[in-house]
């Protein structure tokens, strides 16, 4: 039931969430009550974060000048670290630099000294030996450096004393706050585990929505049956109240849904009910009773199982699935269902069409995945995208036309979509290039900015040609070698 279109969308959503949080430094807020200790501690905290950037060879403001640190042995290892890039791009920290007027000028005469001290440390030597440094290793390295060098170095402490608000308690507290910020930096391994779990949960929830929607006709029918019985007991019932047309409540599809073995087995393990959504069910019923679909069905002289199925299929297509009331009810139930209804709805319609031609008049749930390849497609796509995100970002940046697009203002969603598309091109040789292109351009048109489809299309074409020329991609645009 869950096709690759939906899987791609779910992967994009999880990738976006993952990439958004992986660079999220939670900068601490300034203390509400400002004693001398707390005031200096916060200034020391900001200075320490900025010193990490400065010691890594990064500018802390557009006008900042980087001293000649080239002789420091550790610099090549730390300058392009992922943690440093994340800290440097943190907009909140940049705003605080301006707000508190921090420029590190009081430390200018000890920057090279500190970098030499860091270079000669055992922690730096161990860190430099690592070929592929993870964010967790970056965080660990800098936490150790702050704790063992900056917190204890007398020359650095003397430089900090130049601030007229200096207190030793504030100094120690400020550096500890910086250490806490680093250690609380989002752990990529944990994030990846959580995101993979969320991806699977999201797909399972989509299947649950599919089953739940197939139950909806039963609840709508039962409410109509109650209305008919209540009308008979009115003070002055009409002839129609006493002798109602029962075609709607006797629709044979309802029995097929209630007696569906596969649906009942699924619901036994994954309970779902519309009992708490009375106003939704009533709103849908009211719209059905006013519709031409209902009037045409009720006025027909004869009906059969196929006609009964087609009746509900038309109701789903024209009234139920487009309903704002249904959208609101689903949003209140699960965050996963916001974007699922349109795709899951197509499988409800397909199931009803299949049921209409079943010789036993039985309703069978479609399997959650078509085959084992589809079952692992999402997780493989997600994991490969994460593992190669940095390399693919370099590839993306190579082919962004800077005369047309501002590289600093490209939407994160566009980068995520391109990353997933390149991953699919390289990790799934059986999927034709045009399929990948079309699917991700369509996702971009729907989920990102108005010009995203054009942007994704242009970059992907350039990337595909580059990968083919370098022998990394064996598929052509027409899927022929």
C-alpha positions in Angstrom: 0.0 0.0 0.0 2.8 2.4 0.9 4.4 3.3 -2.4 7.8 4.9 -3.1 6.1 8.3 -3.6 5.0 8.4 0.0 8.3 6.9 1.2 10.3 9.6 -0.5 8.1 12.3 1.1 8.6 10.7 4.6 12.3 10.5 4.1 12.5 14.2 3.0 10.5 15.1 6.1 12.9 13.2 8.4 16.0 14.4 6.6 14.8 18.0 7.0 14.2 17.5 10.7 17.5 15.8 11.2 19.5 18.4 9.3 17.7 21.2 11.1 18.5 19.9 14.5 22.0 18.6 13.9 23.3 22.1 13.7 21.3 23.4 16.6 23.5 24.9 19.3 21.3 25.8 22.2 22.8 29.1 23.2 21.9 29.8 26.8 19.9 32.9 27.6 21.3 35.8 29.7 20.4 35.5 33.5 17.3 37.4 34.6 18.8 38.5 37.9 22.2 40.1 37.1 24.6 39.9 40.0 28.2 40.8 39.2 29.1 37.1 39.1 26.2 36.2 36.7 26.8 39.2 34.5 30.5 38.4 34.0 29.7 34.6 33.7 27.5 35.3 30.7 30.0 37.6 29.0 32.7 34.9 29.7 30.4 32.3 28.2 29.9 34.2 25.0 33.6 35.0 24.8 34.5 31.3 25.2 32.3 30.3 22.3 33.8 33.0 20.2 37.3 32.0 21.2 36.6 28.5 20.0 35.7 30.0 16.5 38.7 32.4 16.6 41.1 29.6 17.6 39.8 27.5 14.7 40.7 30.3 12.2 37.1 31.6 11.8 36.0 35.2 11.7 33.6 36.2 14.4 32.3 39.2 12.5 32.6 40.5 8.9 35.2 43.0 9.9 37.2 40.6 12.1 40.8 40.0 11.3 42.3 36.6 11.7 45.8 36.6 13.1 48.5 34.5 11.5 48.0 31.2 13.1 49.5 29.1 10.3 52.3 27.7 12.5 49.9 26.0 14.8 50.0 22.3 14.1 46.4 21.6 15.2 44.8 24.3 13.0 44.3 22.1 9.9 42.5 19.5 12.0 40.1 21.8 13.7 39.4 24.6 11.2 36.9 22.6 9.1 35.4 20.5 11.9 31.6 20.0 11.6 31.0 21.4 15.1 32.9 24.5 14.2 30.9 25.0 11.0 27.7 24.5 13.0 28.7 27.0 15.7 29.9 29.6 13.1 26.5 29.4 11.3 24.4 29.8 14.5 22.4 33.0 13.9 21.5 33.4 17.6 25.2 33.6 18.6 25.8 36.2 15.9 23.0 38.3 17.2 24.4 38.1 20.8 27.9 39.2 19.6 26.3 42.4 18.4 24.0 42.8 21.4 26.8 42.4 24.0 29.5 44.0 21.8 31.9 41.1 22.1 35.1 41.4 20.0 37.7 39.4 21.9 40.2 42.3 21.7 41.3 41.7 25.3 42.6 38.2 24.3 44.4 39.3 21.1 47.9 38.9 22.7 47.4 35.4 23.9 45.6 33.7 20.9 48.7 32.3 19.3 50.0 31.2 22.8 46.7 29.4 23.5 46.7 27.7 20.1 50.3 26.5 20.7 49.2 25.2 24.1 46.3 23.4 22.5 48.5 22.0 19.7 50.9 20.5 22.2 48.2 18.8 24.3 47.7 15.0 24.3 44.0 15.6 23.4 45.0 17.5 20.3 47.5 14.8 19.2 44.8 12.1 19.6 42.2 14.2 17.8 44.6 14.9 14.9 45.1 11.2 14.3 41.4 10.6 13.5 40.7 10.5 9.8 37.0 11.1 9.8 36.0 13.2 12.8 32.4 13.0 14.0 30.6 15.9 15.7 30.6 13.9 18.9 34.5 13.8 18.7 34.6 17.5 17.9 32.5 18.2 21.0 34.6 15.9 23.2 37.8 17.5 22.1 36.8 21.1 22.7 35.1 20.2 26.0 38.4 18.7 27.2 40.4 21.8 26.0 38.1 24.2 27.8 38.3 22.2 31.0 42.0 21.5 31.0 43.6 24.5 29.4 41.3 27.6 29.3 39.9 27.1 32.7 43.3 26.7 34.3 45.8 28.8 32.2 47.1 31.8 34.2 47.9 33.9 31.1 44.4 33.4 29.8 42.9 34.2 33.2 45.0 37.4 33.3 43.6 38.4 29.9 40.1 37.8 31.2 40.8 40.0 34.2 40.9 43.0 31.9 37.2 43.0 32.0 36.3 45.4 34.9 33.5 43.0 35.9 35.8 40.0 36.3 35.2 37.6 39.2 36.8 34.2 39.5 33.4 32.6 40.2 32.0 34.2 37.0 35.1 33.1 35.0 34.7 29.5 36.1 30.9 29.5 35.6 31.1 31.1 32.1 33.5 28.4 30.9 31.4 25.7 32.4 28.4 27.1 30.6 30.3 26.9 27.3 31.2 23.3 28.1 27.6 22.4 28.9 26.5 24.0 25.6 29.0 21.9 23.7 28.0 18.7 25.4 24.4 19.4 24.9 25.0 19.9 21.2 22.8 17.4 19.4 24.4 14.0 19.3 24.3 12.8 15.7 24.3 9.1 16.5 21.3 9.5 18.8 19.6 11.7 16.3 20.1 9.2 13.5 18.6 6.4 15.6 15.7 8.6 16.6 15.1 9.7 13.1 15.1 6.2 11.7 12.6 5.1 14.3 10.5 8.1 13.5 10.6 7.3 9.8 9.3 3.7 10.5 6.7 5.1 12.9 5.6 7.6 10.2 5.2 4.8 7.6 3.3 2.6 10.1 1.0 5.6 10.9 0.2 6.1 7.2 -0.9 2.5 7.0 -3.0 3.0 10.1 -4.7 6.0 8.5 -5.5 3.8 5.5 -7.2 1.2 7.7 -9.0 4.0 9.7 -10.4 5.6 6.5 -11.8 2.3 5.4 -13.7 2.1 8.7 -15.2 5.6 8.2 -18.2 4.4 6.1 -19.3 2.1 8.9 -19.5 4.9 11.4 -21.3 7.2 9.0 -23.8 4.5 8.2 -24.4 3.7 11.8 -25.1 7.4 12.6 -27.6 7.6 9.7 -29.3 4.4 11.1 -29.6 6.1 14.5 -31.1 9.2 12.9 -33.7 7.0 11.0 -34.7 5.2 14.2 -35.0 8.5 16.1 -37.2 10.0 13.4 -39.7 7.2 13.9 -40.2 8.3 17.5 -40.9 11.9 16.7 -44.1 13.4 18.1 -45.6 13.8 14.6 -43.5 11.5 12.3 -44.1 11.8 8.6 -44.9 9.0 6.3 -41.2 9.0 5.1 -40.1 8.8 8.7 -42.2 5.7 9.3 -41.4 4.1 6.0 -37.8 5.3 5.2 -35.7 4.4 2.2 -33.1 2.0 3.7 -30.8 1.7 0.7 -28.1 3.8 2.3 -27.9 1.9 5.6 -28.3 -1.5 3.8 -25.4 -0.8 1.5 -23.6 -4.1 1.1 -20.1 -2.7 1.2 -20.6 -1.9 4.9 -21.0 -5.6 5.7 -17.9 -6.3 3.6 -15.9 -3.8 5.7 -17.3 -5.1 9.0 -16.5 -8.7 8.1 -13.1 -8.1 6.5 -10.7 -10.6 8.0 -7.6 -8.7 7.1 -9.0 -5.4 8.4 -10.2 -6.9 11.7 -6.8 -8.7 12.2 -5.0 -5.5 11.7 -7.3 -3.5 14.0 -6.9 -6.1 16.7 -3.2 -5.3 16.9 -3.6 -1.6 16.0 -6.8 -0.3 17.4 -8.5 2.6 15.6 -11.9 4.2 16.2 -14.0 7.2 15.2 -16.1 7.1 18.3 -14.7 10.3 19.7 -15.2 12.1 16.4 -19.0 12.5 16.4 -19.0 16.0 15.0 -16.7 14.9 12.1 -18.9 11.9 11.3 -22.0 14.1 11.5 -20.5 16.8 9.2 -19.6 14.2 6.7 -23.0 12.6 6.8 -24.7 16.0 6.4 -22.7 16.7 3.3 -23.4 13.3 1.9 -27.2 13.7 2.4 -27.1 17.0 0.5 -25.1 15.6 -2.4 -26.2 14.6 -5.9 -24.2 11.4 -5.4 -26.5 10.4 -2.6 -29.7 11.5 -4.3 -28.8 9.6 -7.5 -28.0 6.4 -5.5 -31.2 6.5 -3.4 -33.4 7.1 -6.4 -32.0 4.2 -8.4 -34.5 1.4 -8.7 -31.9 -1.4 -8.3 -28.4 -1.8 -6.9 -25.8 -4.5 -6.5 -22.5 -5.0 -4.7 -20.5 -3.3 -7.5 -22.8 -0.3 -7.5 -22.7 -0.1 -3.7 -18.8 0.0 -3.8 -18.8 2.6 -6.5 -21.2 4.7 -4.5 -18.8 4.9 -1.5 -15.9 5.3 -3.8 -17.5 8.4 -5.3 -18.4 9.7 -1.8 -14.7 9.3 -0.8 -13.5 11.0 -3.9 -15.9 14.0 -3.9 -16.9 14.5 -0.3 -14.9 12.7 2.3 -11.3 13.1 1.2 -11.5 16.8 0.3 -13.3 17.6 3.6 -11.7 20.3 5.8 -13.3 18.7 8.8 -11.5 15.5 8.1 -8.2 17.3 7.7 -8.6 19.0 11.0 -9.6 15.8 12.8 -6.6 14.0 11.4 -4.2 16.8 12.3 -5.4 16.6 15.9 -4.7 12.9 16.0 -1.3 12.6 14.5 1.5 14.9 13.3 2.3 12.2 10.7 -1.0 12.6 8.9 -0.8 16.3 7.8 0.5 15.4 4.4 -0.6 11.8 4.1 -4.3 12.1 3.3 -4.0 12.8 -0.4 -1.7 9.8 -1.1 -3.3 7.4 1.4 -6.7 8.4 0.0 -5.7 7.1 -3.4 -5.2 3.7 -1.9 -8.6 3.7 -0.2 -10.1 4.4 -3.6 -8.0 1.6 -5.2 -9.1 -0.8 -2.4 -12.8 0.0 -3.0 -12.4 -0.5 -6.7 -10.7 -3.9 -6.2 -13.4 -4.9 -3.7 -16.2 -4.1 -6.2 -14.9 -6.8 -8.6 -14.2 -9.4 -5.9 -16.2 -12.6 -6.6 -16.6 -13.2 -2.8 -17.7 -9.7 -2.1 -14.9 -9.4 0.5 -12.6 -6.5 1.3 -8.9 -7.2 1.6 -6.3 -4.7 2.9 -3.5 -4.0 0.5 -0.1 -5.1 2.0 1.8 -2.4 3.8 4.6 -2.7 1.2 4.5 -4.1 -2.3 7.7 -6.2 -1.7 10.8 -6.4 0.4 12.6 -3.8 -1.7 10.0 -1.2 -0.9 10.1 -2.2 2.7 13.8 -1.3 3.1 13.8 1.5 0.5 13.0 4.3 3.0 15.6 3.4 5.6 18.3 2.8 3.0 17.6 6.1 1.4 17.6 7.9 4.7 20.8 6.3 6.1 22.8 6.7 2.8 21.7 10.4 2.6 22.9 11.1 6.1 26.2 9.2 5.7 27.0 11.1 2.5 25.4 14.5 3.3 28.6 16.5 3.5 30.0 15.0 0.2 26.7 15.6 -1.6 26.5 19.2 -0.3 29.9 19.9 -1.9 28.6 18.4 -5.1 25.5 20.6 -4.9 27.5 23.7 -4.2 29.7 23.0 -7.2 26.7 23.4 -9.6 24.8 26.3 -8.1 24.9 29.2 -10.5 25.8 32.1 -8.1 24.6 34.6 -10.7 21.1 33.2 -10.4 21.0 31.8 -6.8 22.3 33.2 -3.5 24.1 30.2 -2.0 23.6 31.6 1.5 19.9 31.9 1.1 19.0 28.6 -0.5 16.2 27.0 1.4 17.3 24.0 3.6 14.4 22.1 2.1 15.9 22.4 -1.3 19.3 21.1 -0.1 17.5 18.2 1.6 15.6 17.3 -1.6 18.8 17.5 -3.6 20.6 15.3 -1.1 17.9 12.7 -1.2 17.7 12.8 -5.0 21.5 12.3 -5.4 21.4 9.5 -2.9 18.7 7.8 -4.9 20.7 8.2 -8.1 23.8 6.6 -6.6 22.3 4.0 -4.2 19.5 2.6 -6.3 20.8 1.5 -9.7 17.5 -0.1 -10.7 15.5 3.2 -10.5 15.6 5.0 -13.8 17.1 8.5 -13.8 13.9 10.2 -15.2 11.9 8.7 -12.4 14.2 10.1 -9.8 14.3 13.5 -11.5 10.5 13.8 -11.9 9.7 12.6 -8.4 12.0 15.1 -6.6 11.1 18.0 -8.8 7.4 17.3 -8.0 8.2 17.1 -4.3 10.1 20.4 -4.6 7.2 22.1 -6.3 4.9 21.0 -3.5 7.0 21.4 -0.4 9.4 24.2 -1.0 9.5 27.6 -2.6 7.8 28.6 -6.0 11.1 28.5 -7.8 12.4 25.3 -6.2 11.3 23.0 -9.0 13.4 24.9 -11.5 16.3 25.1 -9.1 16.3 21.3 -8.3 15.9 20.5 -12.0 18.9 22.6 -13.1 21.2 21.4 -10.3 20.3 17.7 -10.7 20.9 17.8 -14.5 24.4 19.2 -13.9 25.1 16.7 -11.1 23.9 13.7 -13.2 26.2 14.8 -16.1 29.2 15.2 -13.8 28.6 11.8 -12.1 28.4 10.1 -15.5 31.5 11.8 -16.9 33.4 10.7 -13.8 32.1 7.1 -14.0 30.2 7.3 -10.7 26.8 7.0 -12.4 26.1 4.3 -15.0 22.6 5.2 -15.7 21.7 7.7 -18.5 18.8 10.0 -18.8 16.9 7.4 -20.8 18.1 4.6 -18.5 20.2 3.1 -21.2 23.9 2.4 -20.8 
